[in-house]
Amino acid sequence: MNDLLKRLGVGVLIGLAITMIVGTVVDKLPALSKFLDKYEYLSYDSRMKFKVSTVEEASIDTVVIIDIEQNSIEGLGNYFDWPHAYHGQLIDVVSSGNPKALLFDIIFDPENTYNYELVNALTNENAPQEENLSQATQQFLVSNDPFRFVQSTYESNKVYHALVFEQEDTLNFQHKMDSEPEGYSRPDHLLSIPLDQAKRLPQADRLTNTHMDLISVAKRAGSANFPQDQDGIIRRAPTAIHFDGPNHVYPTLVMAAAMDILGVPGDGFDYDFDNMVLRLRDTTGTVVREIPIDEQGRMFVNYYGRFKTYYYLPYMYCMDPEMLDPT
């Protein structure tokens, strides 16, 4: 028995020694570290491929992707020419179906309202007397109302808009920001977590959204940033971003919606970096989700899957309640 214990002890010591040597070598030799990372990536990719190999198209219907696809472009014109009122109309129609959340993974700038204001001013000054022209004018004003998108976002109370975070670029005079842009002040959009945890999250120097009226009326707003691994593939998604200047923490867009769906308050994010787990707690303190994370609080994602694994709907169908599936 003593010999057995000795052999086990020697084996443990050898294992520890090898582990320490490998760790030191990897730390000192970046090339070896990159090689091991590449091997780990390939292993992870293989597991993800196998996991979804039997998943069928449109098998996930709890999440619906509203797709700006070719039919919508042919029916509504070039996407970049769409008035923002289209998005307001979509919100009104989709909200009538009582979704749990409606997320816009699109960055919007304020709309150019010159044409709308011109037609509106001319109509107020001298309204068309011919019936067809009058109807066409009114239809133009309704379809191009620049305030509808903001109003529909506010009235729905289920719309989540994307935030864009960036690093400073002093060569292009894009300096680090000390606070959010003027016009955006929504403390209820923030997470409340200890500063030492916040410092371990992905960091950002700048918040570069420009349509402040829009994100200010959203139910919540969240980061749409998805950094890539060294080989250009996205395997991990941030759960939150630390905006360094004001020391504010924002959830990602999906997590912002998940907070309200699960009843998680702003102080309900519990990052356990010792065990690499993010615990989401509701208002009673009950843990409603445990999410495996990495050293930056990012969660691993199942990024492989067949095209249209989620249920897809063309954008233009979602603007007309008669074209939507009643279920």
NORDAFEN-V186840 format. One record per residue. N is the residue number from 1. RES is the residue in three letters. SS is DSSP state (A for helix, B for strand, O for the rest). Layout:
n=N res=RES ss=SS
n=N res=RES ss=SS
//
This chain:
n=1 res=MET ss=O
n=2 res=ASN ss=A
n=3 res=ASP ss=A
n=4 res=LEU ss=A
n=5 res=LEU ss=A
n=6 res=LYS ss=A
n=7 res=ARG ss=A
n=8 res=LEU ss=A
n=9 res=GLY ss=A
n=10 res=VAL ss=A
n=11 res=GLY ss=A
n=12 res=VAL ss=A
n=13 res=LEU ss=A
n=14 res=ILE ss=A
n=15 res=GLY ss=A
n=16 res=LEU ss=A
n=17 res=ALA ss=A
n=18 res=ILE ss=A
n=19 res=THR ss=A
n=20 res=MET ss=A
n=21 res=ILE ss=A
n=22 res=VAL ss=A
n=23 res=GLY ss=A
n=24 res=THR ss=A
n=25 res=VAL ss=A
n=26 res=VAL ss=A
n=27 res=ASP ss=A
n=28 res=LYS ss=A
n=29 res=LEU ss=O
n=30 res=PRO ss=A
n=31 res=ALA ss=A
n=32 res=LEU ss=A
n=33 res=SER ss=A
n=34 res=LYS ss=A
n=35 res=PHE ss=A
n=36 res=LEU ss=A
n=37 res=ASP ss=A
n=38 res=LYS ss=A
n=39 res=TYR ss=A
n=40 res=GLU ss=A
n=41 res=TYR ss=A
n=42 res=LEU ss=A
n=43 res=SER ss=A
n=44 res=TYR ss=A
n=45 res=ASP ss=A
n=46 res=SER ss=A
n=47 res=ARG ss=A
n=48 res=MET ss=A
n=49 res=LYS ss=A
n=50 res=PHE ss=A
n=51 res=LYS ss=A
n=52 res=VAL ss=O
n=53 res=SER ss=O
n=54 res=THR ss=O
n=55 res=VAL ss=O
n=56 res=GLU ss=O
n=57 res=GLU ss=O
n=58 res=ALA ss=O
n=59 res=SER ss=O
n=60 res=ILE ss=B
n=61 res=ASP ss=B
n=62 res=THR ss=B
n=63 res=VAL ss=B
n=64 res=VAL ss=B
n=65 res=ILE ss=B
n=66 res=ILE ss=B
n=67 res=ASP ss=B
n=68 res=ILE ss=O
n=69 res=GLU ss=O
n=70 res=GLN ss=A
n=71 res=ASN ss=A
n=72 res=SER ss=A
n=73 res=ILE ss=A
n=74 res=GLU ss=A
n=75 res=GLY ss=A
n=76 res=LEU ss=A
n=77 res=GLY ss=O
n=78 res=ASN ss=O
n=79 res=TYR ss=A
n=80 res=PHE ss=A
n=81 res=ASP ss=A
n=82 res=TRP ss=O
n=83 res=PRO ss=O
n=84 res=HIS ss=O
n=85 res=ALA ss=A
n=86 res=TYR ss=A
n=87 res=HIS ss=A
n=88 res=GLY ss=A
n=89 res=GLN ss=A
n=90 res=LEU ss=A
n=91 res=ILE ss=A
n=92 res=ASP ss=A
n=93 res=VAL ss=A
n=94 res=VAL ss=A
n=95 res=SER ss=A
n=96 res=SER ss=O
n=97 res=GLY ss=O
n=98 res=ASN ss=O
n=99 res=PRO ss=O
n=100 res=LYS ss=O
n=101 res=ALA ss=O
n=102 res=LEU ss=B
n=103 res=LEU ss=B
n=104 res=PHE ss=B
n=105 res=ASP ss=O
n=106 res=ILE ss=O
n=107 res=ILE ss=O
n=108 res=PHE ss=O
n=109 res=ASP ss=O
n=110 res=PRO ss=O
n=111 res=GLU ss=O
n=112 res=ASN ss=O
n=113 res=THR ss=O
n=114 res=TYR ss=A
n=115 res=ASN ss=A
n=116 res=TYR ss=A
n=117 res=GLU ss=A
n=118 res=LEU ss=A
n=119 res=VAL ss=A
n=120 res=ASN ss=A
n=121 res=ALA ss=A
n=122 res=LEU ss=A
n=123 res=THR ss=A
n=124 res=ASN ss=A
n=125 res=GLU ss=A
n=126 res=ASN ss=O
n=127 res=ALA ss=O
n=128 res=PRO ss=O
n=129 res=GLN ss=O
n=130 res=GLU ss=O
n=131 res=GLU ss=A
n=132 res=ASN ss=A
n=133 res=LEU ss=A
n=134 res=SER ss=A
n=135 res=GLN ss=A
n=136 res=ALA ss=A
n=137 res=THR ss=A
n=138 res=GLN ss=A
n=139 res=GLN ss=A
n=140 res=PHE ss=A
n=141 res=LEU ss=A
n=142 res=VAL ss=A
n=143 res=SER ss=A
n=144 res=ASN ss=O
n=145 res=ASP ss=O
n=146 res=PRO ss=O
n=147 res=PHE ss=O
n=148 res=ARG ss=A
n=149 res=PHE ss=A
n=150 res=VAL ss=A
n=151 res=GLN ss=A
n=152 res=SER ss=A
n=153 res=THR ss=A
n=154 res=TYR ss=A
n=155 res=GLU ss=A
n=156 res=SER ss=A
n=157 res=ASN ss=O
n=158 res=LYS ss=O
n=159 res=VAL ss=B
n=160 res=TYR ss=B
n=161 res=HIS ss=B
n=162 res=ALA ss=B
n=163 res=LEU ss=B
n=164 res=VAL ss=O
n=165 res=PHE ss=B
n=166 res=GLU ss=B
n=167 res=GLN ss=O
n=168 res=GLU ss=O
n=169 res=ASP ss=B
n=170 res=THR ss=A
n=171 res=LEU ss=A
n=172 res=ASN ss=A
n=173 res=PHE ss=O
n=174 res=GLN ss=B
n=175 res=HIS ss=O
n=176 res=LYS ss=O
n=177 res=MET ss=O
n=178 res=ASP ss=O
n=179 res=SER ss=O
n=180 res=GLU ss=O
n=181 res=PRO ss=O
n=182 res=GLU ss=O
n=183 res=GLY ss=O
n=184 res=TYR ss=O
n=185 res=SER ss=O
n=186 res=ARG ss=O
n=187 res=PRO ss=A
n=188 res=ASP ss=A
n=189 res=HIS ss=A
n=190 res=LEU ss=B
n=191 res=LEU ss=B
n=192 res=SER ss=O
n=193 res=ILE ss=O
n=194 res=PRO ss=O
n=195 res=LEU ss=A
n=196 res=ASP ss=A
n=197 res=GLN ss=A
n=198 res=ALA ss=A
n=199 res=LYS ss=O
n=200 res=ARG ss=O
n=201 res=LEU ss=O
n=202 res=PRO ss=B
n=203 res=GLN ss=B
n=204 res=ALA ss=B
n=205 res=ASP ss=O
n=206 res=ARG ss=B
n=207 res=LEU ss=B
n=208 res=THR ss=O
n=209 res=ASN ss=O
n=210 res=THR ss=O
n=211 res=HIS ss=O
n=212 res=MET ss=A
n=213 res=ASP ss=A
n=214 res=LEU ss=A
n=215 res=ILE ss=A
n=216 res=SER ss=A
n=217 res=VAL ss=O
n=218 res=ALA ss=O
n=219 res=LYS ss=O
n=220 res=ARG ss=B
n=221 res=ALA ss=B
n=222 res=GLY ss=B
n=223 res=SER ss=B
n=224 res=ALA ss=O
n=225 res=ASN ss=O
n=226 res=PHE ss=O
n=227 res=PRO ss=O
n=228 res=GLN ss=O
n=229 res=ASP ss=O
n=230 res=GLN ss=O
n=231 res=ASP ss=O
n=232 res=GLY ss=O
n=233 res=ILE ss=O
n=234 res=ILE ss=O
n=235 res=ARG ss=O
n=236 res=ARG ss=B
n=237 res=ALA ss=B
n=238 res=PRO ss=B
n=239 res=THR ss=O
n=240 res=ALA ss=B
n=241 res=ILE ss=B
n=242 res=HIS ss=B
n=243 res=PHE ss=B
n=244 res=ASP ss=O
n=245 res=GLY ss=O
n=246 res=PRO ss=O
n=247 res=ASN ss=O
n=248 res=HIS ss=B
n=249 res=VAL ss=B
n=250 res=TYR ss=B
n=251 res=PRO ss=B
n=252 res=THR ss=B
n=253 res=LEU ss=A
n=254 res=VAL ss=A
n=255 res=MET ss=A
n=256 res=ALA ss=A
n=257 res=ALA ss=A
n=258 res=ALA ss=A
n=259 res=MET ss=A
n=260 res=ASP ss=A
n=261 res=ILE ss=A
n=262 res=LEU ss=A
n=263 res=GLY ss=O
n=264 res=VAL ss=B
n=265 res=PRO ss=B
n=266 res=GLY ss=B
n=267 res=ASP ss=B
n=268 res=GLY ss=B
n=269 res=PHE ss=B
n=270 res=ASP ss=B
n=271 res=TYR ss=B
n=272 res=ASP ss=B
n=273 res=PHE ss=O
n=274 res=ASP ss=O
n=275 res=ASN ss=O
n=276 res=MET ss=O
n=277 res=VAL ss=B
n=278 res=LEU ss=B
n=279 res=ARG ss=B
n=280 res=LEU ss=B
n=281 res=ARG ss=B
n=282 res=ASP ss=B
n=283 res=THR ss=O
n=284 res=THR ss=O
n=285 res=GLY ss=O
n=286 res=THR ss=O
n=287 res=VAL ss=B
n=288 res=VAL ss=B
n=289 res=ARG ss=B
n=290 res=GLU ss=B
n=291 res=ILE ss=B
n=292 res=PRO ss=B
n=293 res=ILE ss=B
n=294 res=ASP ss=O
n=295 res=GLU ss=O
n=296 res=GLN ss=O
n=297 res=GLY ss=O
n=298 res=ARG ss=B
n=299 res=MET ss=B
n=300 res=PHE ss=B
n=301 res=VAL ss=O
n=302 res=ASN ss=O
n=303 res=TYR ss=O
n=304 res=TYR ss=O
n=305 res=GLY ss=O
n=306 res=ARG ss=O
n=307 res=PHE ss=O
n=308 res=LYS ss=O
n=309 res=THR ss=O
n=310 res=TYR ss=B
n=311 res=TYR ss=B
n=312 res=TYR ss=B
n=313 res=LEU ss=B
n=314 res=PRO ss=B
n=315 res=TYR ss=A
n=316 res=MET ss=A
n=317 res=TYR ss=A
n=318 res=CYS ss=A
n=319 res=MET ss=A
n=320 res=ASP ss=O
n=321 res=PRO ss=A
n=322 res=GLU ss=A
n=323 res=MET ss=A
n=324 res=LEU ss=O
n=325 res=ASP ss=O
n=326 res=PRO ss=O
n=327 res=THR ss=O
//
